[in-house]
Amino acid sequence: MHTTLHKPAPTRMIATGEATAILPTETTPPIKVIGTEAIRDTFDDVCLQQAINSRLAPGVTDVVLNPDAHLGYGAPVGCVMVSPTHIYPGPVGVDIKCSMSLLQLDVPADVIEDRQTRRALISAICQRTPTGAGKGQRSVKKSRPVNRTLGKQLVVEGASESVCQQLGIPVDWADRCEDSFHLGHDETRDALGNRLEVLLAQRHMSNFSDKMSQLGSYGGGNHFGECEVVHVGDDDRSRSVAETFGLRDGKVAFLSHCGSRGFGHNLASGQFKTLQHKFSKWDIPLPAGDRQLVYAPLGTSEADDYLDDMALGANFATANHLLINALVLEAFQEVLPGTTGSLVYFISHNIARKEIMDNRPTWVHRKGATRAFPAGHYALRETPFADTGHPILLPGNPRDGSAVMVADAGAEQACFSVNHGAGRTLGRRHANRVLDQATIDKEFEQHDILSNCRFYPKDEAPAAYKDFEEVLRSVKTAGLASEVARLKARFVIKDASKADD
């Protein structure tokens, strides 16, 4: 990471409530912080300095630090950064539209109690959805091949009816997406088609066909597929909201975390190089001297190119998630004939979205942050979630579970955003150095959680992440969102490779 502390970062935030605080800067309104005192103690000085650098960057009107915040690329992972005039690639990151999705199955929990059944499901899924940084559909037996022509179509169209039909994805799943497709900078598909042709002539996109073969795969690092049992809260609101979401208490669900794979990484890396070269050539001052905070003013050709590239990567990520869910359902049907499933929701946590805030259009950059629109929000009109708010999918860890939440009115104070999970507390190298493999594996055995890994990756162990209960308590106490259901893991599909995001 390039971020440096040019002067000591504030070591003390000013509490404004049990789970809220502010982080002052010298020249702007303060940064909003969501987190209990215990959570705020997890923010190190570099994370705080990145937040301050982001708040002081040109055109930025708001920055929010969420409970999962930690060192990121220019801006912290676990932050929201808002600008009506500038676009910033750093607070989107190299894994464009890294996202969560949840598939609800009609399988009762007791059907997968048997370890042999779960092993069969792991095998069936891994025969369809490969893991690993460079792995694609060609590396598995029961793949869903994606040729160059279909690849070009899906990165332009996203989860269109035609794309879904060709990939064997239920067309109505597109209605359960935060965004089932993304348009170009001028809000047309044509802009994306034109931009794609320009990109395909460039050297860093010479491997386009290979990257398209990664559709329907998880990748490495913190990406995963996880078989869950749904436990809906026992209060009236939780039961009512769960019914709208399509959650089924006591039934099996499947939670997935991944993004735009190598294609998104190529796009983002190309953009960073291009913008950094521009800043260097014209001797443009970098925010806090950090090359990872390069930006482009909206309306410039540089901003248009970035928005187009981000949309292309986001469309890949959307099709990737939906295909993974279709393949997972197919695997369950192979092992447990007659299984049916429906998509609960698909939602991003690495994206810049054009939204209305304070009665004007603005770009909300969510880096490791999840959109949180409550009931009655204008953007949910004519969706299934207009009267409840949409599902928020928050992964915790296999031991402590994950959560499905719904936004409350207080989400507005955090730019209608919440965290994207627990957030790291140990860096990967540190975790690999200090955590004990035998202890990790014993913990999984004690909780009867199976995995496709011979040894569960130490840098992805529950102990490498923040206390999930305290993270959730921060969100609830701050009035941002309420828990609807807890998801308890029964098996995990994982890879020990370096993280994609």
ABEGO torsion letter per residue (X at the ends): XABBBABBBBABBBBABAABBBBBBAABBBBBBBEBAAAAAABBAAAAAAAAAAAABBGBABBBBBAABBBBBGBBBGBBBBBAABBBAAAAEABBGBBBBBBBBABBAAAAABAAAAAAAAAAAAAABBBEAABBAAABABBBBBBAAAAAAAAAAEBBAAAAAAAGBBAAAAAABABABBBBAAGBAAAAAAAAAAAAABAAAAAAAAAAAABGBAEBEABBBBBBBBBBBABAAAAAAAAAAGBBBGBBBBBBBBBAEAAAAAAAAAAAAAAAAAAAAAGBBBBGGBAAABBBBBGBAAAAAAAAAAAAAAAAAAAAAAAAAAAAAAAAAAABBGBBBBBABBBBABBBBBBBBGGBBBBBBBBGBBBBBBBGBAAABGBAAAAAEBBBBBBBBAAAEBBBBBBBAAAAAAGGBBBAEAEBABBAAAAAAABBAAAAAAAAAAAGBBBABABBBAAABAAABBBAAAAAAAAAAAGABBBABBBBBABBBBBABBBAX
